[in-house]
Amino acid sequence: MTKRTFVYGAVILLTANFLNRVLGFIYQYLIMTHIGGEAFGLFNMVFPMYMLALVFTTAGIPLAVSKMISEAMSLNNTVRAQSIFRTALVFLTGSGAVISLLLFLVSPYLAERLFPDPRVLRLFLICTPAIFVVSISSAFRGYFQGMQNMLPTAISQICEQLVRVSVGFMTAYTLLPRGIEWAAAGLALGMLAGEIVGLCVIILQYMLQKRKKPSQVNEAEHALQTMRELFHLAYPVTIGRLFSTGLSSLDAMLIPQRLQVAGYTAREATTLFGQLGGAAFTLLNFPSVFTFALATSLVPAISEAAARKQMQIVKLRSAQAIRMTIFIGVPSLIILFFFADPFSAFFKSKNTSNVLRLLALGGIFSYLQQTSTGILQGLGKVQLPVLNSIIAAGIRIPILFTLTASPLWGLKGTALAYVCGYFISSSLNLAAIVRYTGMPVNLREFLLQPLIGGIGMMLTFRLVHPFFAFHPLAFFPEIILGAGVYFVIIFLNGGINRDDLRRIPWLGKFLPR
């Protein structure tokens, strides 16, 4: 079997996540223009609570599975890898069933006590079976990621998103005449249908894969010992995810309430909250398709190198991932900042254009936070991103609480609070990477080269924009032209070279040596 590199895995996930983000982008557009921000606001109130329950269910096990299997395979211990997977699958199936049942029983109480809008109850009831489905699916994804085979995960994610988009929109649109809460329930139903299909697809791929006999015989570890190791790796991740999803749940309750303090009605606050998630954060998070693929691939790749004491490779992969994150993030955020008005209008959310500009100013730190977290997790320092997130949240929440309630700031205050949190968390993560790996901070590669390309891109937009102002959608050719100028500049100044391009699967084999 040809050895897979982390770049290969990242590109596989990048392709899948790019397709998923395009589908998600279309989905958000259809929701915001045909269903409305209020329905999405209701769904967004429930979704963080659903994610919080999912963290309790999976307990960080999939990431631990990925790390332990990659280490086992680096030692050519196939028996141990299979034992780890089977143990995790049994645990996740049981925990998924228990948590789903408990959440279903307490949903009426949660909907009444935690949220000011009782219309969320129906969404809770639909989301609970998805927890059971996702918990099983996560075991298979952890297994394949540990094998550094990202293709099954990529295929299942694409199938899942296709079903979610088609079923979610059609169901919501069909139920909309019955009321906003029914339309929001349709979105939840689409999510459930997508998760079921994604699970079926990845199970099918597991059953169809060719089973190879291990090259050496090893005793399969006892299940209890395996679980102890899994929990030892998983508990810091679990705490971190509980913390982050708990914060998301807090935001889902806090932001609409503070907007009401600022003078908005309950329905206006719900709509604005829906526009924040459905438009501003959808646009901001679109480029993170790249950093998500990097972060997912980095964990097993760096774990394998660290297990073999190959610290030079760890340094190289860490620096390469950070450099690639910055090179992709800079043009993405320039585009979001410059075209904030047409993008927001495209989603029928003109009130969010200034919010999007504020988020774009600090968005690079959001992408770096994701990549740096993957590096630290691969190094086994899974507790550090958690600690850094706690520190960042301690500063972000008071800012959000104060500024969101101000009539002068509103959602702009929310955006500023998020930017502060991204900056603090990513800075602390990067400092930890430098400390534990000795990775050199090359300001020329990390800052100067992408900055020169970004300046060239911005000047291009300034020069050509008057010639493309004849139609609301004419900014798309502008973006293509500006992006082309950016990548030409960083290719000429050495930011990207032929070696970088050769590492890209499919493209690299066509480039001359």
FENZITA-V914230 format. One record per residue. RES is the residue in three letters. PHI is phi in whole degrees, 0 to 359 (999 if undefined). D_CENTER is the distance of its C-alpha to the mean C-alpha in Angstrom with 2 decimals. Layout:
# FENZITA-V914230
res->{RES:RES}
phi->{PHI:PHI}
d_center->{D_CENTER:D_CENTER}
This chain:
# FENZITA-V914230
res->{MET:THR:LYS:ARG:THR:PHE:VAL:TYR:GLY:ALA:VAL:ILE:LEU:LEU:THR:ALA:ASN:PHE:LEU:ASN:ARG:VAL:LEU:GLY:PHE:ILE:TYR:GLN:TYR:LEU:ILE:MET:THR:HIS:ILE:GLY:GLY:GLU:ALA:PHE:GLY:LEU:PHE:ASN:MET:VAL:PHE:PRO:MET:TYR:MET:LEU:ALA:LEU:VAL:PHE:THR:THR:ALA:GLY:ILE:PRO:LEU:ALA:VAL:SER:LYS:MET:ILE:SER:GLU:ALA:MET:SER:LEU:ASN:ASN:THR:VAL:ARG:ALA:GLN:SER:ILE:PHE:ARG:THR:ALA:LEU:VAL:PHE:LEU:THR:GLY:SER:GLY:ALA:VAL:ILE:SER:LEU:LEU:LEU:PHE:LEU:VAL:SER:PRO:TYR:LEU:ALA:GLU:ARG:LEU:PHE:PRO:ASP:PRO:ARG:VAL:LEU:ARG:LEU:PHE:LEU:ILE:CYS:THR:PRO:ALA:ILE:PHE:VAL:VAL:SER:ILE:SER:SER:ALA:PHE:ARG:GLY:TYR:PHE:GLN:GLY:MET:GLN:ASN:MET:LEU:PRO:THR:ALA:ILE:SER:GLN:ILE:CYS:GLU:GLN:LEU:VAL:ARG:VAL:SER:VAL:GLY:PHE:MET:THR:ALA:TYR:THR:LEU:LEU:PRO:ARG:GLY:ILE:GLU:TRP:ALA:ALA:ALA:GLY:LEU:ALA:LEU:GLY:MET:LEU:ALA:GLY:GLU:ILE:VAL:GLY:LEU:CYS:VAL:ILE:ILE:LEU:GLN:TYR:MET:LEU:GLN:LYS:ARG:LYS:LYS:PRO:SER:GLN:VAL:ASN:GLU:ALA:GLU:HIS:ALA:LEU:GLN:THR:MET:ARG:GLU:LEU:PHE:HIS:LEU:ALA:TYR:PRO:VAL:THR:ILE:GLY:ARG:LEU:PHE:SER:THR:GLY:LEU:SER:SER:LEU:ASP:ALA:MET:LEU:ILE:PRO:GLN:ARG:LEU:GLN:VAL:ALA:GLY:TYR:THR:ALA:ARG:GLU:ALA:THR:THR:LEU:PHE:GLY:GLN:LEU:GLY:GLY:ALA:ALA:PHE:THR:LEU:LEU:ASN:PHE:PRO:SER:VAL:PHE:THR:PHE:ALA:LEU:ALA:THR:SER:LEU:VAL:PRO:ALA:ILE:SER:GLU:ALA:ALA:ALA:ARG:LYS:GLN:MET:GLN:ILE:VAL:LYS:LEU:ARG:SER:ALA:GLN:ALA:ILE:ARG:MET:THR:ILE:PHE:ILE:GLY:VAL:PRO:SER:LEU:ILE:ILE:LEU:PHE:PHE:PHE:ALA:ASP:PRO:PHE:SER:ALA:PHE:PHE:LYS:SER:LYS:ASN:THR:SER:ASN:VAL:LEU:ARG:LEU:LEU:ALA:LEU:GLY:GLY:ILE:PHE:SER:TYR:LEU:GLN:GLN:THR:SER:THR:GLY:ILE:LEU:GLN:GLY:LEU:GLY:LYS:VAL:GLN:LEU:PRO:VAL:LEU:ASN:SER:ILE:ILE:ALA:ALA:GLY:ILE:ARG:ILE:PRO:ILE:LEU:PHE:THR:LEU:THR:ALA:SER:PRO:LEU:TRP:GLY:LEU:LYS:GLY:THR:ALA:LEU:ALA:TYR:VAL:CYS:GLY:TYR:PHE:ILE:SER:SER:SER:LEU:ASN:LEU:ALA:ALA:ILE:VAL:ARG:TYR:THR:GLY:MET:PRO:VAL:ASN:LEU:ARG:GLU:PHE:LEU:LEU:GLN:PRO:LEU:ILE:GLY:GLY:ILE:GLY:MET:MET:LEU:THR:PHE:ARG:LEU:VAL:HIS:PRO:PHE:PHE:ALA:PHE:HIS:PRO:LEU:ALA:PHE:PHE:PRO:GLU:ILE:ILE:LEU:GLY:ALA:GLY:VAL:TYR:PHE:VAL:ILE:ILE:PHE:LEU:ASN:GLY:GLY:ILE:ASN:ARG:ASP:ASP:LEU:ARG:ARG:ILE:PRO:TRP:LEU:GLY:LYS:PHE:LEU:PRO:ARG}
phi->{999:295:291:267:264:291:292:301:298:297:291:301:293:299:298:295:290:297:298:295:292:297:297:295:298:297:299:297:298:297:295:292:267:246:256:113:293:294:296:292:298:298:298:291:290:276:303:299:293:298:294:297:297:293:295:301:288:276:55:72:297:303:295:296:301:302:293:292:291:297:291:297:289:294:262:62:257:291:300:296:300:293:296:299:296:297:297:295:297:297:297:292:295:293:294:297:295:294:295:299:295:298:295:298:288:262:305:301:293:296:295:280:268:266:238:286:252:290:291:282:302:299:294:304:296:283:287:298:295:296:297:298:295:294:298:292:301:295:295:293:291:298:298:293:293:296:282:56:245:274:295:301:298:297:295:295:295:295:298:300:290:301:291:300:294:291:291:298:292:296:293:297:295:291:273:305:300:276:136:300:295:289:297:297:296:298:296:295:296:298:297:297:298:297:295:296:295:301:296:300:294:286:294:300:292:295:290:272:294:283:276:249:288:296:283:217:269:223:290:291:292:298:300:294:295:297:296:298:294:299:292:298:281:275:296:294:295:300:300:297:288:300:295:292:288:297:295:297:295:297:299:297:270:283:298:300:294:290:293:294:297:288:120:273:286:298:290:296:295:296:295:297:296:295:291:300:281:283:245:298:286:299:291:297:277:303:293:290:305:287:292:296:296:298:299:293:283:292:302:290:293:287:301:296:295:293:297:268:62:266:291:295:291:300:300:297:292:295:296:296:294:294:297:294:299:293:295:276:291:301:295:298:284:297:298:298:292:290:251:300:296:294:297:295:296:301:266:53:223:300:293:261:296:292:297:296:298:297:296:295:299:247:295:300:288:295:292:294:298:292:295:294:296:298:296:296:294:295:282:87:269:291:280:292:300:296:299:294:293:296:298:296:294:299:265:292:297:299:296:299:300:281:284:297:279:274:300:282:251:57:294:296:295:299:298:297:297:296:300:300:296:300:298:294:295:293:297:294:298:296:298:292:297:299:293:269:250:75:301:288:266:270:296:295:283:281:234:294:297:294:294:297:297:295:296:298:294:296:297:299:299:298:285:266:304:300:277:247:274:281:212:302:263:288:288:296:299:300:298:298:296:298:296:299:298:300:288:295:296:286:287:289:271:91:296:233:235:296:297:298:291:291:286:280:302:74:283:301:289:269:271:290:284}
d_center->{29.81:28.46:26.39:22.75:21.32:17.84:17.97:18.97:16.14:13.63:15.46:15.52:11.78:11.65:14.30:12.84:9.45:11.73:13.94:11.43:10.34:14.10:14.88:12.47:14.07:17.41:16.68:15.94:19.04:21.14:20.22:20.94:24.10:25.55:24.36:23.83:21.72:23.54:22.39:18.72:19.44:20.90:18.00:15.61:18.12:17.94:14.28:13.56:16.75:15.73:12.62:15.14:17.51:15.10:14.65:18.46:18.76:16.79:17.65:15.33:17.56:15.30:14.31:18.03:19.12:17.29:18.92:22.30:22.62:21.90:24.60:26.95:26.69:27.36:30.60:31.19:31.23:30.16:31.89:29.85:26.54:27.65:28.88:25.58:23.81:26.57:26.63:22.92:23.22:26.19:24.64:21.41:23.62:25.91:23.45:21.62:25.05:26.19:23.28:23.18:26.93:26.98:24.39:26.38:29.53:28.39:26.43:29.51:29.91:26.30:26.41:29.76:29.28:25.76:25.36:28.01:27.51:28.88:27.52:24.27:26.25:26.14:22.34:22.32:24.76:22.83:19.49:21.26:22.01:18.38:17.85:20.55:19.21:15.64:17.29:19.46:16.89:14.80:18.08:18.53:15.11:15.81:19.23:18.41:15.89:18.71:21.09:18.92:19.15:15.85:17.76:18.09:14.39:13.95:16.94:16.06:12.66:14.74:17.48:15.40:14.05:17.62:19.14:16.82:17.53:21.20:22.07:20.12:21.67:25.09:25.35:24.36:26.73:29.46:29.23:29.00:32.84:32.89:30.84:27.47:26.65:27.40:25.13:22.23:23.26:23.06:19.36:18.93:21.23:19.22:16.15:18.65:20.28:17.18:16.31:20.01:20.18:17.15:18.94:22.23:21.05:19.68:22.83:24.98:23.59:24.25:27.76:28.47:27.52:30.60:31.55:33.00:35.40:34.55:36.60:37.74:38.52:36.80:37.09:34.08:33.18:34.01:31.26:31.73:31.46:28.26:26.79:27.97:26.19:22.94:23.17:24.15:20.94:18.77:20.23:18.79:15.22:16.27:17.72:14.71:12.44:15.48:15.81:12.37:12.50:16.16:15.58:13.45:16.43:18.80:17.38:17.69:21.31:22.12:21.16:23.31:26.06:26.23:26.30:29.28:30.89:30.50:32.63:30.50:31.46:29.30:28.48:27.85:25.45:23.53:23.49:22.33:19.49:18.54:18.87:16.69:13.69:14.96:15.96:15.08:11.40:10.99:12.79:11.24:7.61:9.28:9.97:6.61:6.98:9.40:8.05:5.42:8.78:10.77:9.35:9.75:13.11:14.29:14.77:17.51:18.85:19.52:20.68:23.18:24.48:24.83:26.63:29.07:29.56:28.57:27.44:28.16:25.55:23.03:23.94:23.77:20.34:18.91:20.68:19.76:15.99:16.38:18.80:16.72:13.79:16.54:18.32:15.52:14.35:17.98:19.02:15.93:16.66:20.36:19.96:18.12:20.85:23.77:23.00:21.64:24.69:24.59:20.84:21.35:24.55:22.92:20.90:24.13:22.72:25.06:24.87:21.37:22.37:23.33:20.26:18.14:20.45:20.01:16.21:16.70:19.14:16.74:13.49:14.13:13.90:10.35:9.50:12.14:10.94:7.87:10.47:13.25:11.78:11.59:15.12:16.49:15.37:17.05:20.06:20.32:19.91:17.30:19.11:18.82:15.20:16.21:19.39:18.00:15.60:18.77:20.75:18.39:18.31:22.07:22.39:19.77:21.02:24.65:23.86:21.87:24.66:27.37:26.27:24.69:28.11:29.97:31.29:31.00:27.29:25.60:22.04:22.61:23.10:19.78:18.11:20.27:19.35:15.60:16.63:18.90:16.35:13.99:17.22:18.64:15.79:15.08:18.87:19.60:17.14:18.75:22.15:21.60:20.68:23.85:25.86:25.03:24.94:27.32:25.04:26.98:25.53:26.75:26.88:28.16:25.20:22.46:24.04:27.22:26.44:23.24:25.05:28.06:26.05:24.38:27.89:29.17:26.44:27.19:30.93:30.49:28.89:31.72:34.37:33.38:31.99:35.53:36.13:33.07:33.62:35.64:32.87:29.68:27.64:29.37:26.61:24.77:27.54:27.35:23.72:24.64:27.68:25.98:23.25:26.15:28.05:25.18:24.75:28.54:28.95:26.55:28.15:31.55:30.81:29.41:25.74:25.11:27.91:29.06:27.85:24.21:24.77:26.56:23.61:21.74:22.68:25.01:25.54:26.85:29.73:31.23:31.56:34.90:35.26}
